[in-house]
Amino acid sequence: MAEIEDFHVESSLFLHRNCLYTSVRTAAMSQIMQSAGGILSQKLLK
């Protein structure tokens, strides 16, 4: 039973870390897109 418990904890930790990584990457991507969009619009306006 203990082995199954450990496996469950490990897999849920892995999933949580994966989720965290994905959300961080998504946030970083949106930041980059926003700043790139800002630079582009500034160039277009000038």
Secondary structure by P-SEA (a helix, b strand, c coil): caaaaaaaaaaaaaaaaaaaaaaaaaaaaaaaaaaaaaaaaaaaac
